[in-house]
Amino acid sequence: MAGTLGLVLYMGVIIGIFYFLLIRPQKKQQKAHEALLMTIAAGDSVLTSSGFYGVIIDVMEEVVIVEFGNNKNCRIPMKKDAIVEVEKAGGATTEE
């Protein structure tokens, strides 16, 4: 009986360590990324997950239209989730 109780306590400690080292920071990072996506607006400069810099032209519910480079014809719709960094039109940088 004492061995079983010790094993249960040991497993509880291991699960607690995994929670505080892996799960909790990941949830915190996910919330920060969601907050970042809620603040984007037309005119903001963004960095995408694929490493491209662009300017947001239009914001929809799950999709944004991003203009890349100086070519006004290079406007690409992409999912909001692909944005990893936002620089507001005023100059403030927001990262996840």
C-alpha positions as CSV (number, residue, x, y, z in Angstrom):
1,M,0.0,0.0,0.0
2,A,2.8,2.4,0.9
3,G,4.6,1.6,-2.4
4,T,1.4,2.5,-4.4
5,L,1.0,5.8,-2.5
6,G,4.6,6.7,-3.3
7,L,4.2,5.8,-6.9
8,V,1.0,8.0,-7.2
9,L,2.8,10.9,-5.5
10,Y,5.8,10.5,-7.8
11,M,3.6,10.5,-10.9
12,G,1.7,13.6,-9.6
13,V,5.0,15.4,-9.2
14,I,6.1,14.4,-12.7
15,I,2.8,15.6,-14.2
16,G,3.1,18.9,-12.3
17,I,6.6,19.5,-13.6
18,F,5.5,18.8,-17.2
19,Y,2.5,21.2,-16.7
20,F,4.7,24.1,-15.4
21,L,7.6,23.5,-17.9
22,L,5.7,22.7,-21.1
23,I,1.9,23.2,-21.1
24,R,1.6,26.5,-19.2
25,P,4.2,28.4,-21.2
26,Q,2.7,27.2,-24.5
27,K,-0.7,28.4,-23.5
28,K,0.7,31.7,-22.5
29,Q,2.5,32.1,-25.8
30,Q,-0.7,31.1,-27.7
31,K,-2.7,33.8,-25.8
32,A,-0.1,36.4,-26.6
33,H,-0.2,35.5,-30.3
34,E,-4.0,35.7,-30.3
35,A,-3.8,39.2,-28.7
36,L,-1.3,40.2,-31.3
37,L,-3.6,39.1,-34.1
38,M,-6.5,41.1,-32.6
39,T,-4.5,44.4,-32.8
40,I,-3.6,44.3,-36.5
41,A,-5.0,46.9,-38.8
42,A,-4.6,48.2,-42.3
43,G,-1.2,50.0,-42.7
44,D,0.7,47.9,-40.2
45,S,4.0,46.3,-41.3
46,V,4.1,42.6,-40.6
47,L,6.6,39.7,-40.7
48,T,5.1,36.4,-41.8
49,S,6.1,32.9,-40.6
50,S,7.8,32.3,-43.9
51,G,10.1,35.3,-43.4
52,F,8.4,37.8,-45.8
53,Y,7.9,41.5,-44.8
54,G,4.8,43.2,-46.0
55,V,2.1,45.8,-45.3
56,I,-1.5,45.0,-44.4
57,I,-3.9,46.4,-46.9
58,D,-7.2,44.8,-45.7
59,V,-8.2,42.8,-42.6
60,M,-11.0,40.3,-42.6
61,E,-12.1,37.8,-40.0
62,E,-9.5,35.1,-40.7
63,V,-7.7,36.5,-43.7
64,V,-5.6,39.5,-44.4
65,I,-4.5,41.0,-47.7
66,V,-0.7,41.8,-47.5
67,E,1.2,43.8,-50.0
68,F,4.8,42.7,-50.5
69,G,7.6,45.0,-51.8
70,N,7.1,48.2,-53.8
71,N,5.0,46.5,-56.5
72,K,1.4,47.5,-55.9
73,N,0.3,44.4,-57.9
74,C,1.8,42.0,-55.4
75,R,-1.1,41.7,-53.0
76,I,-1.6,38.2,-51.5
77,P,-4.4,37.0,-49.2
78,M,-3.1,35.0,-46.3
79,K,-4.3,33.6,-43.0
80,K,-3.8,35.8,-39.9
81,D,-2.1,32.8,-38.1
82,A,0.9,33.2,-40.5
83,I,1.8,36.6,-38.9
84,V,4.5,36.4,-36.3
85,E,5.4,40.1,-35.8
86,V,3.6,43.4,-36.2
87,E,5.0,46.9,-36.5
88,K,2.3,49.5,-36.0
89,A,2.0,52.4,-38.4
90,G,3.3,54.6,-35.6
91,G,6.5,52.6,-35.2
92,A,5.8,50.4,-32.2
93,T,6.9,46.7,-32.7
94,T,4.9,43.9,-31.3
95,E,6.2,40.3,-31.2
96,E,4.7,37.1,-29.8
